[in-house]
């Protein structure tokens, strides 16, 4: 459940200097954070000398921000990222129900985090699916920032902030719907059920009831890997577990993972894990 009143917190200057000197806290920290719920008023202006990056996230209703005299709408499930030293104005359109989240952040990896989250280099509004856990994380951050201005609460809140930001850069697996209708999910299930075999692309496509060319293009678009690359990775991860937890001979593990000989298994293993199966077992 969302808060019913506007919530706002700003990092005191004395604590910001402490964070900048802290071996862990200096990496990424919140400098200002706010939640603007329905029926509250909002007309915010951030000056050009603002040293922090900005995240604006609209959960419901319609918000807006103005950069270089250009007014851009921010609809539900959209977010915008603004770089440091950007002058902008922020507000909301009249609506029966809307919620807007606002965060300014900085730190040693602040620039890297901003770049990581900025999927669209043209800085257009980006879409993110609604997640109950994301709002819960935000509320937990606010709760600890409001408790007391001390380092322990600051560190905890900023640790949670890492996770909160991570939800805005979801992978294809986070976006996937559950059930057999999702092709990628169905293929991964088929792969896990056939780790003992040496499935070809054609065989995998047949199992998934799609063409091989379509399946290959879909995997590369959504996961940046080919189906066979992912299948091989799953095999090697399973082999790694066996090397750690059992005394099964490497040759037998190779056979159980569908390899015809130990040499080809070792070659695949080293390509993915960076070491041979024997060295991996010895260094476990």
Secondary structure, DSSP 4 states (H G I P E B T S, - for coil): ---SS-EEEE--HHHHHHHHHSTTTTSSEEEEEEEE-TT---EEEE-TT--SEEEEEEEESEEEEEETTEEEEEETTEEEEE-TT--EEEEE---SS-EEEEEEEESTTHHHHHHHH--STT---EE----HHHHHHHHHHHHHHHH-SSHHHHHHHHHHHHHHHHTTS--HHHHPPSSTT-HHHHHHHHHHHTTTS---HHHHHHHHTS-HHHHHHHHHHHHSS-HHHHHHHHHHHHHHHHHHH----HHHHHHHTT-SSHHHHHHHHHHHHSS-HHHHHHT-
